[in-house]
């Protein structure tokens, strides 16, 4: 299983809207797949090229590389804090990424899918710098949407040129750009119309938001520029281009190649440089791509086209590229937007909750659970503090935390260890059967990336166990210790099962429950942030996320608990939040009601 996770820009810290789209869903999926016994390669990194970095660098008085270094480390710390189990979270400014990008490009060029074209480029009148299409906004000439970008309209999904916009303005300083002629290299997208259409026709089982969006992609297949006038990015390996100081690959082109280049880097660091082939050229491998809905075009159209071109499988044919026949995406798992007060999170408008602030105040699992059960899986979802407090207090603290605490506390008090079920009853077997069956149900939902349904089904087991304890009242069975022990054994077995079911969502607290049940060692592994030397640029130090996930014990099955295993008095799993927090949120956060 290849889990390919969208690359966040290294031009600032990430907010919870970002990680609700690419971060938490991809990790829930990957943790489940590992628990189910599948080999997983989860890769991504920071997207460090293009104007977003240079603009931020100018604001802070830094170089582009210094800016990327600063925010790559900060983003890595945030994602580590959330417990996102990347096999490799790297960056696009590595020597490895530049080499892989150039090799993919050369394969496309040899096969005739790259064409030069004189086009109109936007220049900032005040600075003389090139303005990328994404930094120009105006009115869409097709649907009239006021807020279309110079590369595409998010409202109608059509590809655009900045010069086509009505009333174009620079997003950087609001000035009207000047348009001048310049030569660039273009991806010949029309040359993939038939091959892309054939591939897309096999993907009817994708999420509705992705399927509906991709239906329109083939209607407007125009050549798309893959180079830009910029001094920050991967150089173009062609005579007449490589030595030009202001010609680089467009950031969207090299960023999507990052999924593959990160896999190559992971293999090189693993000691087996060919290890990536099992995930990219093996016909039995499956590739899942996780992102927000504004990235669907690049993953359902652009990246597949690049892969087809490299494989010599576009409409023009061609030779297979240097990496062999690479697999196209099997599933595009696109989330909608997590909004605040009906609008997208926005740093400039002050409607933003940064991941680091959230983790410091509430820890990772409450956010992971909220995103999974109440996040923007198939439609935009408004974040409110009131809903976050309610979910945390009533579902995590009252339902799950209370079940764990009272089950283990009673067994610890009465037995000091896991008791034997010497006097079972039909109610015990009924609950345990429900718990065992949930592995198939919850696992089926997770396999299809239906995280809300999966979390809801897991919590259904928790609710059933709480009702069971209320009905059986083991605290009243002092005169019947054998029956009391059978009830407590059943409750602890279901706590163990429910903990397994919830591990993909709540890995940090799952480790605590494992230990509270007397377990030792790593139950749910966590990523590590390491400083490593660049494989190809001597002296360059890169922060990466990686981890040894094969060492964890969590497996997707009901494992009988061990009678006689000592139990200690448990501590609360989740602290209840002050209900007043639901009215305004913390002092550092904007109101989201």
C-alpha positions in Angstrom: 0.0 0.0 0.0 1.4 3.4 -1.1 0.0 6.2 1.0 0.8 9.4 -0.9 0.1 12.4 1.2 -0.3 16.0 -0.1 2.8 18.2 0.3 2.3 21.3 2.6 4.0 24.5 1.5 6.9 25.4 3.7 5.9 29.1 3.9 4.3 29.0 7.3 3.0 26.8 10.1 0.1 24.5 9.4 -3.4 25.0 10.8 -6.0 22.4 11.6 -7.8 23.0 8.3 -4.6 21.7 6.5 -4.2 18.5 8.6 -8.0 17.7 8.4 -7.5 17.2 4.6 -4.1 15.5 4.1 -2.8 14.6 7.6 -5.1 12.8 9.9 -7.1 10.8 7.3 -3.9 9.5 5.7 -2.5 8.3 9.0 -5.7 6.7 10.2 -5.7 4.8 6.9 -2.0 3.8 7.1 -2.2 2.7 10.7 -5.2 0.4 9.9 -3.4 -1.1 6.9 -0.3 -1.9 8.9 -2.5 -3.4 11.7 -4.3 -5.5 9.0 -1.0 -7.0 7.9 -0.3 -5.0 4.8 3.1 -3.4 3.9 2.7 0.4 3.9 4.9 3.1 2.5 3.6 6.5 3.6 5.5 9.4 2.0 5.3 13.1 1.7 7.3 16.3 2.6 7.4 20.0 2.4 6.7 21.7 -0.9 9.5 24.3 -0.9 9.7 25.8 -4.4 7.9 28.6 -6.1 6.7 32.0 -5.3 4.9 31.2 -2.0 8.4 30.7 -0.5 10.0 33.7 -2.1 7.2 36.0 -1.0 7.4 34.8 2.6 11.2 35.1 2.5 10.9 38.7 1.5 8.5 39.4 4.4 11.0 37.9 6.9 14.2 39.2 5.4 15.5 35.7 4.7 16.6 33.7 1.7 14.3 31.2 0.1 16.4 28.4 1.5 16.4 29.8 5.0 12.6 30.2 4.9 12.2 26.7 3.7 14.5 25.4 6.4 12.7 27.3 9.1 9.2 26.1 8.3 10.1 22.6 7.2 11.3 21.9 10.7 8.3 23.6 12.3 5.9 21.6 10.1 7.8 18.4 10.9 7.4 19.1 14.6 3.6 19.6 14.2 3.1 16.4 12.2 5.2 14.5 14.6 3.1 15.8 17.5 0.0 14.6 15.7 1.5 11.2 15.5 1.5 10.9 11.7 3.5 7.8 10.8 5.4 8.8 7.7 8.0 6.3 6.5 9.6 9.4 5.1 8.5 13.0 5.3 11.2 14.8 3.3 11.4 18.0 1.2 11.5 19.1 -2.4 14.8 21.0 -2.1 16.9 17.7 -1.8 19.4 16.7 -4.4 17.4 13.4 -4.8 14.2 15.2 -5.7 15.9 17.4 -8.3 17.4 14.4 -10.0 14.2 12.4 -10.1 12.2 15.4 -11.3 14.7 16.0 -14.1 14.6 12.3 -15.2 10.8 12.3 -15.3 10.9 15.5 -17.4 13.4 14.1 -19.8 11.3 10.9 -20.3 8.3 13.2 -21.1 10.4 15.3 -23.4 11.8 12.2 -25.3 8.3 10.9 -25.8 7.0 14.2 -27.3 4.8 15.3 -24.4 6.7 18.6 -23.8 6.3 21.4 -26.2 7.8 25.0 -26.2 5.4 27.8 -26.5 5.6 31.6 -26.4 3.1 32.8 -23.9 2.1 35.8 -21.9 3.6 36.1 -18.4 2.6 38.4 -15.6 5.1 40.9 -14.2 4.8 43.0 -11.0 5.2 46.6 -12.2 6.7 47.7 -8.9 9.3 44.9 -8.4 9.8 43.6 -11.9 9.4 40.0 -10.6 7.3 37.3 -12.3 3.9 36.8 -10.8 2.9 33.1 -10.8 -0.6 32.4 -12.0 -1.7 31.3 -8.5 -0.8 34.8 -7.2 -3.2 36.5 -9.6 -6.9 36.7 -8.8 -9.8 38.0 -10.8 -13.2 37.2 -12.3 -13.5 33.9 -14.1 -14.3 34.5 -17.8 -16.3 31.3 -17.9 -18.5 31.2 -14.8 -18.1 34.8 -13.5 -16.8 33.7 -10.1 -15.0 36.6 -8.4 -12.0 35.0 -6.8 -10.7 32.7 -9.6 -6.9 32.2 -9.7 -4.7 32.6 -12.7 -4.2 28.9 -13.2 -7.7 27.6 -12.5 -11.2 28.5 -11.2 -12.0 26.6 -8.0 -15.7 27.3 -8.6 -16.1 25.7 -12.1 -12.9 23.7 -12.1 -11.7 25.0 -15.5 -8.0 25.6 -16.3 -7.3 29.2 -17.0 -4.5 31.6 -18.0 -3.9 34.6 -15.9 -4.3 36.9 -18.9 -7.8 35.6 -19.4 -9.0 36.8 -16.0 -11.3 39.8 -15.8 -9.9 42.6 -13.6 -6.8 40.7 -12.6 -5.0 41.8 -9.4 -1.9 40.6 -7.6 -2.6 38.8 -4.4 0.7 40.1 -3.0 0.2 43.8 -3.2 -3.1 44.4 -5.1 -1.6 46.0 -8.1 -2.7 45.2 -11.7 0.0 43.0 -13.3 1.7 43.8 -16.5 1.6 41.0 -19.1 4.7 40.4 -21.3 5.7 37.7 -23.8 8.0 34.9 -22.6 8.9 31.4 -23.8 8.1 28.4 -21.7 7.8 24.6 -21.9 4.3 23.1 -21.7 2.9 19.7 -20.9 0.9 18.7 -23.9 -2.2 17.7 -22.0 -4.4 17.3 -25.1 -2.1 14.4 -26.0 -3.5 12.5 -23.0 -7.2 13.0 -23.7 -7.9 9.4 -24.8 -5.5 7.6 -22.3 -6.7 9.7 -19.4 -10.3 9.3 -20.3 -9.9 5.5 -20.4 -8.2 5.5 -17.0 -10.7 7.8 -15.4 -13.6 5.7 -16.7 -12.5 2.9 -14.4 -12.7 5.0 -11.2 -16.5 5.2 -10.7 -16.1 4.1 -7.1 -14.1 7.1 -6.0 -15.6 9.5 -3.5 -18.5 11.4 -5.1 -16.8 14.8 -4.8 -13.8 13.4 -6.7 -15.9 11.6 -9.4 -18.1 14.6 -10.0 -15.1 16.9 -10.3 -13.2 14.7 -12.7 -16.1 14.4 -15.1 -15.3 17.9 -16.4 -11.5 17.5 -16.7 -11.5 16.0 -20.2 -13.6 18.8 -21.6 -10.9 21.5 -21.4 -7.5 19.7 -22.0 -5.1 22.5 -22.9 -1.3 22.6 -22.8 -0.2 23.5 -19.3 3.1 25.4 -18.6 5.6 23.4 -16.6 8.3 26.1 -16.4 8.3 29.6 -14.9 10.5 32.7 -14.8 11.9 32.3 -11.3 15.2 31.8 -9.6 14.0 29.3 -6.9 13.3 25.8 -8.0 14.6 22.8 -9.9 16.6 23.6 -13.0 15.6 22.5 -16.5 18.0 19.9 -17.9 17.9 21.0 -21.5 20.4 22.8 -23.7 19.4 26.4 -24.0 17.4 26.2 -20.7 19.7 24.8 -18.0 21.9 27.9 -17.7 19.1 30.5 -17.8 19.1 32.1 -14.3 15.4 32.8 -14.3 14.0 29.5 -15.7 12.8 26.8 -13.3 10.2 24.1 -13.2 6.8 25.3 -12.1 6.2 24.3 -8.5 3.1 22.2 -9.3 5.2 20.1 -11.7 8.0 19.1 -9.4 5.7 18.9 -6.3 3.5 16.0 -7.6 6.7 14.2 -8.7 7.6 14.3 -5.0 5.5 11.3 -4.2 7.8 9.2 -6.4 11.1 11.0 -5.4 10.3 10.6 -1.7 9.8 6.8 -2.3 13.2 6.7 -4.1 14.8 8.6 -1.2 13.2 6.3 1.3 14.6 3.2 -0.5 18.1 4.7 -0.7 18.0 5.4 3.0 16.7 1.9 3.8 19.9 0.3 2.4 18.0 -1.2 -0.5 17.9 1.4 -3.3 15.4 -0.7 -5.3 12.9 -1.1 -2.5 10.6 1.5 -4.0 9.8 -0.8 -6.9 7.5 -2.9 -4.8 5.2 0.0 -4.3 5.5 1.6 -7.8 6.1 -1.1 -10.4 4.5 -4.1 -8.7 1.1 -4.6 -10.4 -0.4 -5.9 -7.1 0.5 -2.7 -5.2 -2.2 -0.1 -4.5 -1.7 3.6 -4.4 -3.9 5.9 -2.3 -3.5 9.7 -2.5 -4.8 12.0 0.3 -5.4 15.7 -0.1 -7.9 18.6 0.2 -10.4 19.2 -2.6 -8.4 22.1 -4.1 -5.8 19.5 -5.2 -8.0 17.1 -7.1 -6.9 18.4 -10.5 -3.3 17.7 -9.9 -3.9 14.2 -8.7 -6.8 13.1 -11.0 -5.4 14.7 -14.2 -1.9 16.2 -14.0 0.0 13.5 -12.1 -1.6 10.6 -14.0 -0.7 12.4 -17.2 2.9 12.7 -16.1 3.0 9.0 -15.2 1.4 8.0 -18.5 3.9 10.1 -20.4 6.9 8.6 -18.6 5.4 5.1 -19.2 5.1 5.9 -23.0 1.3 5.3 -22.5 -0.1 8.6 -23.6 -2.0 9.1 -26.8 1.3 9.5 -28.7 2.8 6.3 -27.3 6.5 6.3 -26.6 9.2 4.4 -24.7 9.0 3.4 -21.1 11.0 5.8 -19.0 14.1 5.1 -16.8 12.1 4.0 -13.8 10.0 1.4 -15.6 6.2 1.3 -15.9 5.0 3.3 -12.9 1.6 2.7 -11.3 -1.1 5.3 -11.6 -3.2 6.2 -8.5 -5.8 3.6 -7.5 -7.8 5.9 -5.1 -7.9 9.7 -4.7 -9.1 10.4 -1.2 -10.0 14.0 -1.3 -11.5 15.8 1.7 -13.6 18.9 1.6 -12.7 22.0 3.6 -12.8 22.4 7.4 -14.2 25.9 7.7 -14.6 28.4 10.5 -17.8 30.5 10.6 -18.6 29.3 7.1 -15.3 30.5 5.6 -12.0 28.7 4.9 -9.3 29.1 7.5 -7.3 32.2 6.6 -4.1 33.4 8.2 -4.5 36.9 6.7 -8.0 37.3 8.1 -7.1 35.9 11.5 -9.5 33.0 11.3 -6.9 30.3 11.9 -6.1 27.7 14.6 -2.5 26.5 14.3 -1.7 22.9 14.9 1.0 23.7 17.4 -1.3 25.8 19.6 -4.0 23.1 19.5 -1.6 20.3 20.5 -0.1 22.4 23.3 -3.6 23.0 24.8 -5.5 19.8 24.1 -3.1 17.1 22.9 -3.2 15.1 19.6 -5.9 12.5 20.0 -8.8 14.9 20.7 -8.0 16.6 17.3 -7.5 13.4 15.5 -10.9 12.1 16.8 -12.7 15.3 15.9 -11.4 15.3 12.4 -12.3 11.6 11.9 -15.8 11.7 13.3 -16.9 15.3 12.5 -14.4 16.5 9.8 -14.9 17.4 6.2 -14.9 13.9 4.7 -17.5 14.5 2.0 -18.7 18.0 2.5 -17.4 21.3 4.0 -17.7 21.2 7.8 -17.7 24.2 10.1 -15.4 23.9 13.1 -16.9 25.2 16.4 -15.4 25.1 19.8 -18.8 24.1 21.1 -18.8 20.9 19.0 -15.2 20.1 19.9 -15.9 20.4 23.6 -19.1 18.3 23.2 -17.3 15.5 21.3 -14.4 15.5 23.8 -16.5 15.5 26.9 -19.3 13.2 26.0 -17.7 10.8 23.6 -14.0 10.6 24.6 -14.2 11.4 28.3 -17.7 10.1 29.4 -18.1 7.2 27.0 -14.6 5.8 26.2 -12.5 7.2 29.1 -15.2 6.2 31.6 -15.5 2.7 30.3 -11.7 2.1 30.5 -11.4 3.7 34.0 -14.3 1.9 35.7 -13.6 -1.5 34.2 -9.9 -1.5 35.1 -10.5 0.2 38.5 -13.1 -2.5 39.6 -10.9 -5.3 38.5 -7.8 -3.8 40.2 -9.8 -3.2 43.4 -11.4 -6.7 43.5 -8.7 -8.9 41.9 -5.5 -6.9 41.4 -5.3 -8.7 38.0 -7.5 -9.7 35.1 -10.1 -12.2 36.5 -11.1 -15.5 35.1 -14.6 -15.8 33.5 -15.7 -18.8 35.6 -19.4 -18.1 35.6 -20.3 -16.8 32.1 -23.8 -15.8 31.0 -25.5 -15.3 27.6 -25.2 -11.5 28.0 -21.4 -11.8 28.2 -21.1 -13.8 24.9 -23.5 -11.5 23.2 -21.3 -8.4 24.0 -18.1 -10.2 23.0 -19.7 -11.4 19.7 -20.7 -7.8 18.9 -17.2 -6.6 19.7 -15.5 -9.3 17.5 -17.9 -8.6 14.6 -17.0 -4.9 14.7 -13.5 -5.7 13.3 -15.0 -6.7 10.0 -17.4 -3.7 9.9 -14.9 -1.0 11.1 -12.2 -2.5 8.9 -14.4 -2.5 5.9 -15.1 1.2 6.3 -11.4 2.0 6.9 -10.5 0.1 3.8 -12.8 2.5 1.8 -11.5 5.5 3.7 -14.9 6.0 5.3 -13.6 7.4 8.5 -16.7 8.8 10.0 -18.6 5.5 9.7 -15.6 3.6 11.0 -15.2 5.8 14.1 -19.0 5.7 14.7 -19.1 1.9 14.6 -16.1 1.6 17.0 -17.9 3.9 19.4 -21.0 1.8 19.1 -19.0 -1.0 20.8 -18.0 1.4 23.5 -21.6 2.4 24.1 -22.8 -1.3 24.2 -20.1 -2.1 26.8 -21.2 0.8 29.0 -24.8 -0.4 28.8 -23.6 -3.9 29.7 -21.9 -2.7 32.8 -24.9 -0.6 33.9 -27.2 -3.7 33.4 -24.9 -6.2 35.1 -23.9 -3.9 38.0 -20.8 -5.8 39.0 -20.4 -3.4 42.0 -23.4 -5.1 43.5 -22.1 -8.6 43.1 -20.1 -8.8 46.3 -21.9 -12.0 47.3 -21.3 -13.6 43.9 -17.6 -13.0 43.2 -17.5 -15.6 40.4 -20.3 -13.8 38.5 -18.6 -10.4 39.2 -15.4 -11.7 37.8 -17.1 -13.0 34.7 -18.6 -9.6 34.1 -15.3 -7.8 34.7 -13.5 -10.2 32.4 -16.0 -9.5 29.7 -15.8 -5.8 30.2 -12.0 -5.9 30.0 -12.0 -8.1 26.9 -14.3 -5.5 25.2 -12.1 -2.7 26.4 -9.2 -4.4 24.8 -11.1 -4.9 21.5 -12.4 -1.4 21.5 -8.9 -0.1 22.1 -7.7 -2.0 19.0 -10.6 -0.6 17.0 -9.8 2.9 18.1 -6.1 2.7 17.7 -5.9 4.2 14.2 -7.8 7.2 15.5 -6.4 7.5 19.0 -2.9 6.0 18.9 -1.5 8.0 21.8 -4.3 7.0 24.2 -4.3 3.5 22.8 -0.8 3.1 24.1 -2.0 4.2 27.5 -4.9 1.7 27.5 -2.5 -1.1 26.4 -0.3 -0.4 29.4 -3.3 0.0 31.8 -4.4 -3.5 30.8 -1.0 -4.7 31.9 0.6 -4.7 28.4 4.3 -3.8 27.8 6.3 -2.6 24.8 5.1 -0.5 21.9 1.4 -0.9 21.0 1.0 2.0 18.6 4.3 3.3 17.2 5.0 7.0 16.8 7.2 8.9 14.3 10.6 10.4 15.0 12.0 13.7 13.8 15.6 13.2 12.7 18.3 15.4 11.3 20.0 13.6 8.4 22.5 14.6 5.7 21.3 15.2 2.2 22.1 12.1 0.1 23.4 14.2 -2.8 24.3 17.7 -1.4 27.3 17.5 1.0 26.9 19.4 4.2 23.1 20.0 3.8 21.2 18.8 6.8 17.5 17.9 6.4 14.9 17.2 9.1 12.9 14.2 8.2 10.0 12.3 9.8 10.4 8.5 9.9 9.8 5.6 12.3 10.1 1.9 13.0 6.5 0.9 12.7 7.1 -2.8 12.3 7.9 -3.0 16.0 4.4 -2.1 17.2 2.1 -4.9 18.6 -1.3 -3.6 17.4 -3.0 -6.1 15.1 -6.5 -5.9 13.5 -8.0 -8.7 15.5 -9.6 -9.6 18.8 -6.9 -11.0 21.0 -8.0 -12.9 24.2 -6.9 -11.0 27.3 -4.5 -12.9 29.6 -6.1 -14.1 32.9 -4.0 -13.2 35.9 -2.1 -10.3 34.3 -1.5 -7.7 37.0 -3.5 -4.4 36.8 -2.6 -1.1 38.3 -5.0 1.6 39.3 -5.7 3.6 36.1 -5.4 7.3 35.6 -8.1 9.3 33.6 -7.7 8.8 29.8 -9.2 12.2 28.8 -9.7 15.3 30.9 -13.1 16.9 30.5 -13.0 20.4 29.1 -14.7 23.4 30.7 -18.1 23.8 29.0 -17.5 27.6 28.9 -14.7 26.9 26.4 -17.4 26.1 23.9 -18.6 29.7 23.9 -15.4 31.4 23.0 -12.6 28.9 22.7 -9.1 29.5 24.3 -7.8 33.1 24.6 -5.3 32.5 21.8 -7.9 31.3 19.3 -10.5 33.2 17.2 -14.2 32.7 18.0 -15.6 30.0 15.8 -19.4 29.8 16.4 
